[in-house]
Amino acid sequence: MKMANFETYDFSDLTCTNLMIKLKILLKKLPKGEKIKFFTNREQYDNIKKPFAKDPYKIQGEQVEDNRYFVAIFKNSKR
């Protein structure tokens, strides 16, 4: 599978509202079957887990520091 997006963003300084807006814009442009990768803080991660756990998305997150998470959101290719 060809990876179209190699950039890893750091969104940990954004407000939760601005993060949601940024993610919606990025995910709208993202080709099906691809993913975006980024870093967030704990509050942001807690807020995005539920909305992006539904079709057509899949979310994975891993705590990498005390208040830092590495997150990947996949856009399912089924739709």
Secondary structure, 3 states (H helix, E strand, C coil): CCCCCCCEEECCCCCHHHHHHHHHHHHHHCCCCCEEEEEECHHHHHHHHCHHHCCCEEEEEEEEECCEEEEEEEECCCC
